[in-house]
Every structure is written in structure tokens, then in C-alpha cells.
Amino acid sequence: MKTLSYMLEIYEPGSESASNCIVSFTANTAFPKLSIGEYLNLVYLDMELKLSKIEHLIWENEGRVSLKTLIYTERIA
């Protein structure tokens, strides 16, 4: 059985550039399902954002399957 790796990256409002990642997380279990239009409260960053786009990347390397979820956001009006 192959090892699974999960990553979640959240990007600055209005950005679609990997250099504008404001926070990232890694885990050995899947993150909860997120949907476009949901609100995200990053309490420790004092930010409330709305999910505007979600992208998934999947790849295999050295017997490990990785799933990265990229969360693009916009400011809450």
C-alpha cells in the first residue's frame, strides 16, 4: 500500500500565485471538504475570507501519493 500525504494551502485574497500563500498545512489524513462560497476564519491571522476557487494537485513520487488542495480567496465585503 502506498503512503498518502495531504497538503492544504490558502492564498491571499485575489491572488493565484504560489508565492502568495498565507498559510499551509500538512497531514496524514484528508482535510474536511471545502466548497466555493464558504467562509474561512483564520483566527490566529485575524482574517475572514471567502473561498473563490479550489484546485487539487495529485502526484506520485517514490511510492508516496500526494494530494495538495489550493484554496484561493477573496475578502468578505
Buried (B, 14 or more C-beta within 10 A) or exposed (E): EEEEBBBBBBBBBEBEEEEBBBEEEEEEEEBEEBEEEEEBEEEEEEBEBBBBEBEEEEEEEEEEEBBBBBBBBBEEE
